[in-house]
Amino acid sequence: MTELAFHLHHVDKNSKARAGTITIDHGEILTPIFMPVGTAGSVKAVSHQQLIEEVKAQIILGNTYHLYLRPGMEELEQAGGLYQFMNWKKPMLTDSGGYQVFSLAANRKINEQGVTFQSHIDGSHHIFTPENVIDIQRTIGADIIMAFDECPPYPSDHFYARTSMELTHQWLDRCIRRLSETQPKYNHAQNLFPIVQGGTYADLRKQSCEFVGSKNAAGNAIGGLSVGEPEEMMYEFTELCCDHLPADKPRYLMGVGTPWNILECISLGVDMFDCVMPTRNGRNAMLFTSYGVINIDNKKWEKDFSPIDDGIDCEFSHYYSKAYLRHLIKSKEILGLTIGSVHNLAFYMWLVSQARQKIINGTFRSWKNEIVSLLKTRL
């Protein structure tokens, strides 16, 4: 078992963008990287073969909250963990469930011990603590596991944001302690990432970054952004966090975002991203392409027999036409959901791969400034 290693290859001369390599037991991850979200052990509507061959995914996510509720820990442990259960061979990260608990505001209670919540499936009552969230993630078995945190809503006043941050810090210490008391179950290392909180207050964000950085974790995450705050505010606090987190560890911005969000945040020093947007939008007729954003529902695509996007390296995007995909979506054919999802994920992977190459070539900033306006175009 080998602990996570991060090697930084290049830093862009005209921005804070970085290109590196993360090495963990299940393989290498080239950064900057986008991680498809496989909430319940599946990236919705996308097969493993499509993830590997078409999307070229290097790492995917699972979610502690959803996997804990279904299929449950007993079944996962009997299967030999999520890797064996879903027969996935590449790196994997699990979120701690903190954000899902945050989103259940009407059905949860938070105190110093942890969070009591009701299942969205059957209304049953459960408790997450820092300790049992680590235990659950030991059973799931991902390479990278997240500390349990509280994500304050936007807007929050300074007192709430500070109290929430302090609770997150207390929980982090308990997560670290529990991790040290337990061992991986499946003969590969598990690497804990703490999460920076602090709302939209610079003093709290700086304090949280310093606390998190002092733990010398394998990597660090920035949480509590992209929860309703203005885009420019998200960029402001992302940059602040990157400036105060260790430069020799990967930085993961959680739950972000659009293609242009990702490029802007790469330029601020972020290495890792995840978001449900490419798959969710793909299932709902919105496609991100190298030419701009397409609503494939629109009648203008009815007789457009050109490829979905011949500007990226994805067979699905070259093979199927806009007219055919529109027909599938209109007809509510399941294949349409798959094509839209695979294409959007492949586009995101193409985008971060291009960003990496431009960082290495020294042309990232000019390329980013040029392509961002193109990607925002509504076609």
Secondary structure, DSSP 8 states (H G I E B T S, - for coil): ----EEEEEEE-TTSS-EEEEEEETTEEEEESEEE-B-TTSS-TT--HHHIIIII--S-EEEEHHHHHHTT-HHHHHHHTSHHHHHT--S-EEEE-SHHHHHHTGGGEEE-SS-EEEE-TTT--EEEE-HHHHHHHHHHHT-SEEE-------SS--HHHHHHHHHHHHHHHHHHHHHHHHS--SSSS--EEE-EE--TT-HHHHHHHHHHHHTT--S-EEE-S-SSSS-HHHHHHHHHHHHHHS-TTS-EEETT---HHHHHHHHHTT--EEE-SHHHHHHHTTEEEETTEEEETTSGGGTT--SBS-TTSS-HHHHHSBHHHHHHHHHTT-HHHHHHHHHHHHHHHHHHHHHHHHHHHHT-HHHHHHHHHHHHT-B-
